[in-house]
Amino acid sequence: MPVDPAFDPENRELYTTLMRSPDRYRFDHAVATTYSLDFETALAIPIAIVFRDAENRNEMLRSPLALLQSVERMAGRMAIYCDRGRIKETSPAAARLMALYEKTITEVSAPGGGAFHPKLWCIRFQPERKGDPSRIRLAILSRNLTNDRCWDLALCLDGTVEEDINKVNEPVVQLLRALPGLANSVTRPPAPTFLPSLLRDLERCFWDDLPAGATKVRFAVNGLDEGTWSPHKGERLAILSPFVSGDALKHLAEGYDDPSACQLVARANELDCINHAVREMFEIRTLDERATEYEEDDRDEACSADLDGLHAKAYLVERGSRLHIHIGSANATTAALLPIRGGRTQNVEIMATLDGPKTRMGTIEETLFSDGFRRLLAPYAPAEPPAQDAAAAAEKALEKLRSKIAGLPLNLHCVQLTDAVGLEVEVAGKAPPIEIPEGVSCFVRAITVANEGGYDAAPLLSGTEPRKALGAVPLGHVTRWLGIRLRDEESGVELAFTLGARLIGLPDGRDAAVLRAHIANVENFFRYLSLLLGTLGEGSFLESETAGEGQWLRRLGHGGASLLESMVRALSLGSGELIEIGQLIKRLEDPDGGTSIVPTEFLKLWASFAPLVVSKGARQ
């Protein structure tokens, strides 16, 4: 009997649950890829790892100190790769925290000239008990690292690292190994130091029981080497793809003589642009907008009614007695599926295939078109494709300009001033000049500056101005991220995004300055200590009342553990929190010799702990 439908829209998980460690294991390292990214969502990932019980993204992001502490702990243990020019505009507050996270994110490009489009997480967990094997979690998704409400899909696999090589994983290993080399060669950062060992473990990882009744799993990557992935032909085919192109759909439908054998679910506005003869090859449905309407007062928690558009990608094929479910990043488009010169696709994509007998997995009708999913669908009603108005034409032109600008290697020079740091941006290397079209404005700014319109970037991009001064900011506000804003003056269409630059001449103490800016008083210092010691949420930590430093030393909550007790417990466990506290005290010292944030009473307490921390660390 088939398992429960794999595509039931009520079978949902939070994105951040991917980071949750298995029992008796702890997070070690992770590599992720995404097409687009926003800083707020990226910041939610480390806080989900450090504070496992924090489920609500908005609640996570309300505590700047919690964000700061989690980013500090996770910054060197993660690497995120995204398509260049696809980091979204962000708020200055989030941008300032990204100063500690900036080495984690690298912008890359597809060798074929299309989009870098794979979405995956590869996470390693280490055992808490000596002798247990390492574990790997691999998630293949259709979801980007953004705060998006579209309906997406994810395949999550957990496995154990063993002695033998698992050749099934080789396509994923090759993709992850290629990532550092896809960054701009002029400003390319070094590869993460943990990447080689993570790849060795991934090569030797064997997956636990597969989901959806599958008995086999395979992986494929498009866009890196010759050869392209496409679903094997069978007797029946179903495609779930928000974006489609005529050539790709025609290629997928070849070999299926009966239109009823090919089913397609896509966005209506995309289908309207497809040739009628190609549409006739499929039985077509779309996501019914009425099915996602709801009344806020009628529900207590998230449900399928929260869906706001289709973004999932899947291909299901019935081949004899078996069912293939292909899940990943590839839309049914030319750029994703069809080879260009050189035999590879324009886009870089990743797909995973679950393969098993229909007696276990079900048929296409049973697996994809369950009652829950059918409720969200409506027959496709063809309409005339919208005529391209001036705004649409302007948006298309700005997108092309975005791609050109995003391909430039940029240096951001830091100039030490009396009480601030001057910022000057330049185009590195021998990049060809970019002429800004007449009627289009291009502005650049440091993203940590609030309400800043930016500076005219046209002279810089055209090569007539070697450097562009971007003003001055406090040391704690220096980041490598630049805000770019394009505007078509006639239509008023704007396009804003974030680009990374290579920092040149960054003054010493920037990271410490970020800490001092957020831990600006005694109360915040003790709150931060409570985070380091794992006491988030206990009593008065969450209250706004002011506590004297003596009171903070005595207790962290109403009836909760005292700070002294927490420090003694951390010392006995040898779990590293006290080492972090020692490092924090050094970094919070005022470089100009002014009053320290760290209260005198705590420094006296720390003086009795410091020798014990050093001694215990030496013995271990």
C-alpha positions as CSV (number, residue, x, y, z in Angstrom):
1,M,0.0,0.0,0.0
2,P,1.5,3.4,-0.9
3,V,2.7,5.7,1.8
4,D,1.0,9.0,2.7
5,P,1.0,11.5,-0.2
6,A,4.4,13.2,-0.4
7,F,3.0,16.4,-1.8
8,D,0.2,17.0,0.7
9,P,0.3,20.8,1.2
10,E,-0.4,20.4,4.9
11,N,2.8,18.4,5.3
12,R,4.9,21.5,6.2
13,E,8.1,22.3,8.0
14,L,9.8,25.6,9.0
15,Y,12.9,26.3,7.0
16,T,14.9,26.6,10.2
17,T,14.1,23.1,11.3
18,L,16.7,21.9,8.8
19,M,19.3,23.2,11.2
20,R,18.0,21.1,14.2
21,S,20.6,18.7,15.4
22,P,19.8,15.0,15.8
23,D,19.6,13.7,19.4
24,R,23.0,13.5,21.0
25,Y,24.6,15.4,18.2
26,R,25.7,19.1,17.8
27,F,26.0,21.3,14.7
28,D,29.5,21.4,13.2
29,H,29.7,23.0,9.8
30,A,27.4,23.7,6.8
31,V,27.5,24.8,3.2
32,A,24.5,26.3,1.5
33,T,23.6,27.5,-2.0
34,T,20.8,29.8,-3.1
35,Y,19.8,31.9,-6.0
36,S,18.6,34.9,-4.0
37,L,19.1,35.9,-0.4
38,D,18.0,38.5,2.1
39,F,20.1,39.3,5.2
40,E,17.2,39.1,7.6
41,T,16.6,35.4,6.7
42,A,20.3,34.6,6.6
43,L,20.5,36.0,10.1
44,A,17.7,33.6,11.3
45,I,19.8,30.6,10.4
46,P,22.6,31.0,13.0
47,I,20.1,31.9,15.7
48,A,18.1,28.7,14.9
49,I,21.3,26.7,15.4
50,V,22.4,28.3,18.7
51,F,18.9,28.6,20.2
52,R,17.2,25.4,19.1
53,D,13.9,26.1,20.8
54,A,13.3,29.4,19.0
55,E,10.7,28.5,16.4
56,N,9.3,31.9,15.3
57,R,11.4,33.8,12.8
58,N,10.0,37.2,13.9
59,E,10.7,36.5,17.5
60,M,14.2,35.5,16.7
61,L,14.9,38.7,14.9
62,R,13.5,41.0,17.7
63,S,16.6,40.4,19.9
64,P,19.7,42.1,18.5
65,L,21.8,40.6,21.2
66,A,20.6,37.1,20.5
67,L,21.4,37.7,16.8
68,L,24.8,39.1,17.6
69,Q,25.7,36.2,19.8
70,S,24.5,33.6,17.3
71,V,26.3,35.2,14.4
72,E,29.5,35.4,16.5
73,R,29.4,31.7,17.1
74,M,28.4,30.5,13.7
75,A,30.2,32.9,11.3
76,G,33.3,30.8,10.8
77,R,31.4,27.5,10.6
78,M,29.1,28.2,7.6
79,A,29.5,29.1,4.0
80,I,26.6,30.4,1.8
81,Y,26.9,30.9,-2.0
82,C,24.4,32.9,-3.9
83,D,24.0,34.3,-7.4
84,R,25.7,37.6,-7.9
85,G,23.5,40.6,-7.8
86,R,20.7,38.7,-6.1
87,I,21.1,39.8,-2.5
88,K,18.1,41.9,-1.6
89,E,18.2,45.5,-0.2
90,T,18.3,45.4,3.5
91,S,17.8,47.6,6.6
92,P,20.8,49.3,8.1
93,A,20.3,47.5,11.4
94,A,20.6,44.1,9.8
95,A,23.4,45.3,7.6
96,R,25.5,46.3,10.7
97,L,25.3,42.8,12.1
98,M,26.3,41.4,8.7
99,A,29.7,42.9,9.3
100,L,30.4,39.8,11.5
101,Y,28.8,37.5,8.9
102,E,30.3,38.9,5.7
103,K,32.9,36.3,5.1
104,T,30.1,33.6,5.2
105,I,28.4,34.8,2.1
106,T,30.1,34.6,-1.4
107,E,28.5,35.7,-4.7
108,V,29.1,33.4,-7.6
109,S,28.1,33.1,-11.3
110,A,27.1,30.3,-13.6
111,P,29.8,29.2,-16.1
112,G,27.2,29.1,-18.8
113,G,26.2,32.7,-18.4
114,G,22.8,32.0,-16.9
115,A,21.7,32.0,-13.2
116,F,23.4,30.2,-10.4
117,H,20.2,28.6,-9.3
118,P,20.8,25.5,-7.0
119,K,19.2,25.5,-3.5
120,L,20.7,23.1,-1.0
121,W,22.1,22.7,2.5
122,C,24.8,20.2,3.4
123,I,25.2,20.1,7.2
124,R,27.6,18.0,9.3
125,F,26.8,17.1,12.9
126,Q,29.3,15.8,15.4
127,P,28.5,13.3,18.1
128,E,28.4,14.2,21.8
129,R,29.4,10.7,22.7
130,K,33.0,9.6,21.8
131,G,33.1,6.9,19.3
132,D,29.8,7.6,17.5
133,P,30.0,8.4,13.8
134,S,29.6,11.9,12.3
135,R,26.2,12.5,10.5
136,I,25.4,14.5,7.4
137,R,22.1,16.2,6.5
138,L,21.5,17.0,2.9
139,A,18.5,19.2,1.9
140,I,17.6,19.8,-1.8
141,L,15.1,22.6,-2.1
142,S,13.1,24.8,-4.4
143,R,13.2,27.5,-1.8
144,N,15.7,30.4,-1.8
145,L,17.1,31.9,1.4
146,T,14.5,34.6,1.5
147,N,11.3,35.4,3.5
148,D,9.0,34.2,0.8
149,R,5.4,32.8,1.2
150,C,5.2,30.8,-2.0
151,W,4.6,27.0,-1.9
152,D,8.0,25.3,-2.1
153,L,9.3,21.7,-1.8
154,A,12.3,20.2,0.1
155,L,13.8,16.8,0.2
156,C,15.7,16.2,3.5
157,L,18.1,13.2,3.8
158,D,20.0,12.2,7.0
159,G,22.9,9.8,6.9
160,T,25.9,8.4,8.7
161,V,29.5,8.8,7.7
162,E,31.1,5.4,7.1
163,E,34.4,4.1,5.7
164,D,33.4,3.3,2.1
165,I,32.8,5.8,-0.7
166,N,29.1,6.3,-1.7
167,K,29.3,7.1,-5.5
168,V,25.7,8.2,-5.4
169,N,26.8,11.5,-3.8
170,E,29.4,12.4,-6.4
171,P,27.4,15.0,-8.2
172,V,26.7,16.9,-5.0
173,V,30.4,16.6,-4.0
174,Q,31.5,18.0,-7.4
175,L,29.1,21.0,-7.1
176,L,30.3,21.9,-3.6
177,R,33.9,21.5,-4.6
178,A,33.4,23.9,-7.5
179,L,31.8,26.6,-5.5
180,P,34.8,28.7,-4.5
181,G,36.0,28.8,-8.1
182,L,32.7,30.3,-9.3
183,A,33.4,33.6,-7.6
184,N,34.9,36.5,-9.5
185,S,38.6,35.7,-10.1
186,V,39.8,39.2,-9.3
187,T,38.2,39.5,-5.8
188,R,37.8,35.8,-5.0
189,P,37.9,35.0,-1.3
190,P,39.7,31.9,0.0
191,A,37.7,28.7,0.2
192,P,36.3,27.8,3.7
193,T,38.9,25.9,5.6
194,F,36.4,23.2,6.7
195,L,35.2,22.5,3.1
196,P,37.7,19.7,2.3
197,S,36.9,17.7,5.4
198,L,33.1,18.2,4.8
199,L,33.4,16.9,1.3
200,R,35.4,13.8,2.4
201,D,32.6,13.0,4.9
202,L,29.9,13.6,2.2
203,E,31.7,11.2,-0.1
204,R,31.4,8.5,2.6
205,C,27.9,9.3,3.8
206,F,25.2,6.6,3.4
207,W,21.6,7.8,3.8
208,D,19.1,6.4,6.2
209,D,15.6,5.3,5.2
210,L,14.4,7.3,2.2
211,P,11.1,9.2,2.3
212,A,8.0,8.7,0.2
213,G,8.5,4.9,0.0
214,A,11.6,5.2,-2.3
215,T,14.2,2.5,-2.4
216,K,16.9,4.5,-4.4
217,V,18.1,8.1,-4.6
218,R,20.2,9.8,-7.2
219,F,21.5,13.4,-7.7
220,A,22.3,15.4,-10.8
221,V,23.8,18.8,-11.5
222,N,23.3,20.9,-14.6
223,G,25.5,23.7,-15.8
224,L,29.0,22.8,-14.6
225,D,30.1,20.2,-17.1
226,E,29.0,18.7,-20.4
227,G,25.9,16.6,-20.3
228,T,22.5,17.7,-18.9
229,W,19.9,16.1,-16.7
230,S,16.4,15.6,-17.9
231,P,13.7,13.2,-16.6
232,H,13.7,9.7,-18.1
233,K,10.8,9.0,-20.5
234,G,8.0,6.7,-19.2
235,E,4.3,6.1,-19.7
236,R,3.1,9.1,-17.7
237,L,4.6,12.4,-16.8
238,A,3.6,15.2,-14.4
239,I,5.4,18.5,-14.1
240,L,5.2,21.1,-11.3
241,S,7.1,24.2,-12.4
242,P,6.2,27.9,-11.8
243,F,8.3,29.1,-14.8
244,V,8.1,27.4,-18.2
245,S,9.4,27.9,-21.8
246,G,8.0,26.5,-25.0
247,D,11.2,24.7,-26.1
248,A,11.7,23.0,-22.7
249,L,8.0,21.9,-22.5
250,K,8.2,20.5,-26.0
251,H,11.4,18.6,-25.1
252,L,9.8,17.1,-22.0
253,A,6.6,16.0,-23.9
254,E,8.5,14.2,-26.7
255,G,7.6,10.5,-26.8
256,Y,4.3,10.9,-25.1
257,D,1.6,10.5,-27.8
258,D,-1.5,11.0,-25.6
259,P,-1.8,14.6,-24.1
260,S,-3.6,13.0,-21.1
261,A,-0.3,11.3,-20.3
262,C,1.4,14.6,-19.6
263,Q,0.1,16.8,-16.8
264,L,1.4,20.3,-16.1
265,V,0.9,22.7,-13.1
266,A,2.4,26.1,-13.7
267,R,1.7,29.8,-13.2
268,A,-1.1,31.1,-15.5
269,N,0.8,34.2,-16.6
270,E,3.7,32.0,-17.7
271,L,1.4,29.6,-19.6
272,D,-0.2,32.5,-21.5
273,C,3.1,33.2,-23.2
274,I,3.5,29.6,-24.5
275,N,2.5,28.6,-28.0
276,H,-0.9,27.0,-28.3
277,A,0.4,23.9,-30.0
278,V,2.8,23.3,-27.1
279,R,0.1,23.8,-24.5
280,E,-2.0,21.2,-26.4
281,M,0.6,18.5,-25.4
282,F,-0.4,18.8,-21.8
283,E,-3.4,18.6,-19.5
284,I,-2.8,21.9,-17.6
285,R,-3.8,23.2,-14.2
286,T,-2.8,26.3,-12.2
287,L,-2.8,27.2,-8.5
288,D,-6.3,28.5,-7.7
289,E,-6.0,31.9,-6.0
290,R,-9.3,31.4,-4.3
291,A,-8.0,28.3,-2.5
292,T,-5.4,30.4,-0.6
293,E,-7.9,33.0,0.7
294,Y,-8.6,32.9,4.4
295,E,-9.9,34.9,7.3
296,E,-7.2,35.6,9.9
297,D,-9.6,34.9,12.8
298,D,-10.5,31.4,11.5
299,R,-7.1,29.8,12.2
300,D,-4.6,29.5,15.0
301,E,-1.5,28.4,13.1
302,A,0.1,28.2,9.7
303,C,-1.7,26.1,7.1
304,S,-1.8,25.7,3.4
305,A,-4.0,28.8,3.2
306,D,-0.8,30.8,3.9
307,L,0.5,29.9,0.4
308,D,1.0,32.8,-1.9
309,G,1.9,31.5,-5.3
310,L,3.7,28.5,-6.8
311,H,7.5,28.1,-6.5
312,A,7.9,24.3,-6.2
313,K,9.7,22.3,-8.9
314,A,9.0,18.6,-9.4
315,Y,8.9,16.1,-12.2
316,L,7.1,12.7,-11.7
317,V,7.5,9.9,-14.1
318,E,5.8,6.5,-14.1
319,R,8.1,3.9,-15.7
320,G,6.7,0.4,-15.7
321,S,6.2,-0.7,-12.2
322,R,8.3,2.2,-10.7
323,L,7.8,5.9,-9.9
324,H,10.5,8.5,-10.2
325,I,10.1,11.8,-8.2
326,H,12.6,14.5,-9.2
327,I,12.8,17.4,-6.8
328,G,15.1,20.4,-6.9
329,S,15.8,23.8,-8.4
330,A,15.2,23.3,-12.1
331,N,12.2,25.0,-13.7
332,A,10.9,23.6,-17.0
333,T,12.8,26.3,-18.9
334,T,15.4,26.4,-21.7
335,A,18.0,27.9,-19.3
336,A,17.6,25.1,-16.8
337,L,17.2,22.0,-19.0
338,L,18.5,22.4,-22.5
339,P,22.2,22.4,-23.4
340,I,23.9,25.3,-25.2
341,R,27.3,25.4,-26.9
342,G,29.7,23.3,-25.0
343,G,26.9,20.8,-24.0
344,R,25.9,22.3,-20.7
345,T,23.0,24.4,-19.6
346,Q,23.0,28.1,-19.0
347,N,21.9,27.8,-15.4
348,V,23.5,25.8,-12.6
349,E,20.8,23.5,-11.1
350,I,20.6,20.6,-8.8
351,M,18.0,17.8,-8.8
352,A,17.4,14.8,-6.6
353,T,15.6,11.7,-7.8
354,L,13.6,9.3,-5.5
355,D,13.0,6.0,-7.2
356,G,10.8,3.1,-6.0
357,P,8.0,0.7,-6.8
358,K,4.6,2.1,-7.3
359,T,3.3,-0.4,-4.7
360,R,5.3,1.6,-2.1
361,M,5.4,5.1,-3.6
362,G,2.0,5.2,-5.4
363,T,1.1,6.4,-8.9
364,I,1.3,10.1,-10.0
365,E,-2.4,10.5,-9.2
366,E,-2.0,9.1,-5.7
367,T,1.3,10.8,-4.9
368,L,1.0,14.3,-6.5
369,F,-2.7,14.8,-7.0
370,S,-3.9,14.0,-3.5
371,D,-7.2,15.5,-2.3
372,G,-5.2,18.1,-0.3
373,F,-3.3,19.3,-3.4
374,R,-6.3,19.1,-5.8
375,R,-8.1,21.5,-3.5
376,L,-5.5,24.2,-4.5
377,L,-5.8,23.6,-8.2
378,A,-8.0,25.1,-10.9
379,P,-8.2,24.4,-14.7
380,Y,-6.1,26.6,-16.8
381,A,-8.1,29.3,-18.6
382,P,-6.0,30.8,-21.4
383,A,-5.7,34.5,-21.7
384,E,-3.9,36.9,-24.1
385,P,-0.3,37.5,-22.9
386,P,-0.1,41.0,-21.5
387,A,1.3,43.6,-23.8
388,Q,4.6,44.9,-22.7
389,D,4.1,48.5,-21.4
390,A,6.7,51.1,-20.7
391,A,7.2,49.9,-17.1
392,A,7.7,46.3,-18.1
393,A,10.2,47.3,-20.8
394,A,12.1,49.5,-18.3
395,E,12.2,46.7,-15.7
396,K,13.7,44.3,-18.3
397,A,16.3,46.9,-19.3
398,L,17.2,47.4,-15.6
399,E,17.6,43.7,-15.1
400,K,20.1,43.5,-17.9
401,L,22.0,46.4,-16.4
402,R,21.9,44.7,-13.0
403,S,23.6,41.7,-14.5
404,K,26.4,43.8,-16.0
405,I,27.0,45.7,-12.8
406,A,26.9,42.5,-10.7
407,G,29.7,41.1,-12.8
408,L,32.1,43.8,-11.8
409,P,34.9,43.1,-9.2
410,L,34.7,45.9,-6.7
411,N,37.2,47.1,-4.0
412,L,36.1,49.2,-1.1
413,H,38.9,51.2,0.4
414,C,38.9,52.2,4.0
415,V,40.5,55.5,4.9
416,Q,41.2,56.1,8.6
417,L,39.9,59.5,9.7
418,T,40.1,61.2,13.1
419,D,36.9,59.6,14.5
420,A,35.4,57.7,11.6
421,V,36.4,55.6,8.5
422,G,36.1,57.1,5.0
423,L,34.9,54.7,2.3
424,E,35.9,54.8,-1.4
425,V,34.8,52.3,-4.0
426,E,36.6,51.4,-7.2
427,V,36.3,48.9,-10.0
428,A,39.1,46.3,-9.6
429,G,41.2,44.8,-12.3
430,K,40.6,45.6,-16.0
431,A,36.9,45.3,-16.2
432,P,35.3,46.8,-19.3
433,P,33.4,50.1,-18.7
434,I,29.7,50.1,-18.4
435,E,27.8,53.0,-19.8
436,I,24.6,53.9,-18.0
437,P,21.8,54.5,-20.7
438,E,20.3,57.9,-21.0
439,G,17.3,58.3,-18.8
440,V,18.6,55.8,-16.2
441,S,20.2,56.7,-12.9
442,C,22.5,54.5,-10.9
443,F,23.4,55.2,-7.3
444,V,25.7,53.4,-4.9
445,R,25.9,53.7,-1.1
446,A,27.3,52.1,2.1
447,I,24.3,50.0,3.3
448,T,24.8,50.7,7.0
449,V,23.9,54.4,6.4
450,A,20.2,55.0,7.1
451,N,18.0,57.0,4.6
452,E,20.9,57.5,2.3
453,G,20.0,58.1,-1.3
454,G,23.4,57.2,-2.6
455,Y,26.0,58.7,-4.9
456,D,26.0,58.8,-8.7
457,A,27.8,55.7,-9.8
458,A,27.8,56.5,-13.6
459,P,31.3,58.1,-13.7
460,L,32.7,55.1,-11.7
461,L,31.2,52.5,-13.9
462,S,32.1,54.2,-17.2
463,G,35.8,54.6,-16.0
464,T,35.9,58.4,-16.0
465,E,36.2,58.5,-12.2
466,P,38.7,55.9,-10.7
467,R,37.2,56.0,-7.2
468,K,33.9,57.2,-5.8
469,A,33.8,58.5,-2.2
470,L,30.9,57.2,-0.2
471,G,31.3,59.4,2.9
472,A,32.4,58.3,6.4
473,V,31.0,55.9,8.9
474,P,31.9,54.8,12.5
475,L,34.3,51.8,12.5
476,G,31.5,49.5,13.8
477,H,29.5,50.4,10.7
478,V,32.1,49.4,8.1
479,T,31.0,46.4,6.0
480,R,31.9,45.1,2.5
481,W,28.3,45.4,1.3
482,L,27.2,48.2,-1.0
483,G,23.6,49.2,-1.9
484,I,23.0,49.7,-5.6
485,R,19.8,51.4,-6.9
486,L,18.8,51.7,-10.5
487,R,16.0,54.0,-11.6
488,D,14.3,54.6,-15.0
489,E,13.4,58.2,-14.8
490,E,10.5,58.2,-17.4
491,S,8.6,55.3,-15.9
492,G,9.7,55.6,-12.3
493,V,10.7,51.9,-12.2
494,E,13.4,51.2,-9.6
495,L,15.5,48.2,-8.9
496,A,17.6,47.9,-5.7
497,F,20.1,45.2,-4.7
498,T,23.2,44.6,-2.6
499,L,26.7,43.8,-3.9
500,G,29.7,42.6,-2.0
501,A,33.1,44.3,-2.4
502,R,36.6,43.4,-1.3
503,L,37.6,45.4,1.8
504,I,41.0,47.1,1.4
505,G,42.7,48.7,4.4
506,L,40.1,47.7,7.1
507,P,41.3,49.2,10.4
508,D,42.0,46.8,13.2
509,G,39.2,46.3,15.8
510,R,36.2,46.5,13.5
511,D,34.6,43.4,14.9
512,A,35.2,44.6,18.4
513,A,33.6,47.9,17.5
514,V,30.5,46.1,16.3
515,L,30.3,44.3,19.6
516,R,30.7,47.6,21.6
517,A,28.0,49.3,19.5
518,H,25.5,46.6,20.4
519,I,26.6,45.9,24.0
520,A,26.6,49.5,24.9
521,N,25.8,49.4,28.6
522,V,26.1,47.2,31.7
523,E,22.6,45.8,31.3
524,N,23.3,44.6,27.8
525,F,26.6,43.2,28.9
526,F,24.9,40.9,31.5
527,R,22.2,40.0,29.0
528,Y,24.9,38.9,26.5
529,L,26.6,36.9,29.3
530,S,23.3,35.1,29.9
531,L,23.1,34.2,26.2
532,L,26.7,32.9,26.3
533,L,25.8,30.8,29.3
534,G,22.6,29.4,27.8
535,T,20.1,31.2,30.0
536,L,18.1,33.0,27.3
537,G,14.5,33.6,28.4
538,E,15.0,33.2,32.1
539,G,13.0,35.8,34.1
540,S,14.2,39.4,34.2
541,F,16.4,39.0,31.1
542,L,13.3,39.7,29.1
543,E,12.1,42.6,31.2
544,S,12.9,46.2,30.6
545,E,13.6,47.1,34.3
546,T,17.1,48.3,35.0
547,A,19.1,46.1,37.3
548,G,22.2,47.2,39.2
549,E,25.3,45.2,38.4
550,G,25.2,43.6,41.9
551,Q,21.6,42.4,41.2
552,W,22.7,41.0,37.8
553,L,25.5,39.1,39.5
554,R,23.1,37.6,42.0
555,R,20.5,36.4,39.6
556,L,19.5,36.2,36.0
557,G,15.8,35.4,36.6
558,H,13.1,35.2,39.2
559,G,14.2,32.1,41.1
560,G,16.7,31.3,38.3
561,A,20.3,30.4,38.6
562,S,22.8,33.1,39.6
563,L,25.5,34.2,37.3
564,L,28.1,32.7,39.6
565,E,26.3,29.3,39.5
566,S,26.1,29.4,35.7
567,M,29.8,30.2,35.5
568,V,30.7,27.4,37.9
569,R,28.6,25.0,35.9
570,A,30.3,26.1,32.6
571,L,33.7,25.6,34.2
572,S,32.9,22.1,35.4
573,L,31.5,21.1,32.0
574,G,34.4,22.6,30.1
575,S,32.1,23.5,27.3
576,G,33.9,26.6,26.1
577,E,31.5,29.4,27.3
578,L,34.1,30.8,29.8
579,I,36.7,31.0,27.1
580,E,34.2,33.1,25.0
581,I,33.6,35.3,28.0
582,G,37.3,36.0,28.4
583,Q,37.6,36.8,24.7
584,L,34.5,39.1,25.0
585,I,36.1,41.1,27.9
586,K,39.2,41.7,25.8
587,R,37.2,42.8,22.8
588,L,35.1,45.2,24.9
589,E,38.0,47.1,26.2
590,D,37.9,50.7,25.0
591,P,40.8,51.2,22.6
592,D,41.0,54.9,23.7
593,G,41.3,54.1,27.4
594,G,37.8,55.3,28.2
595,T,35.3,53.8,30.7
596,S,34.8,50.0,30.0
597,I,31.3,48.5,29.5
598,V,32.4,45.6,31.7
599,P,31.5,46.6,35.3
600,T,34.2,46.5,38.0
601,E,32.3,44.1,40.2
602,F,32.3,41.5,37.4
603,L,36.0,42.1,36.6
604,K,36.8,41.2,40.2
605,L,34.7,38.0,39.8
606,W,36.4,37.2,36.5
607,A,39.8,37.6,38.0
608,S,39.1,34.5,40.2
609,F,37.9,32.5,37.2
610,A,40.4,33.4,34.6
611,P,43.3,31.2,36.0
612,L,41.0,28.2,36.3
613,V,39.8,28.6,32.7
614,V,43.4,28.7,31.4
615,S,44.4,25.8,33.6
616,K,41.4,23.6,32.6
617,G,41.9,24.5,29.0
618,A,45.6,23.4,29.1
619,R,44.7,20.1,30.7
620,Q,42.1,19.3,28.1
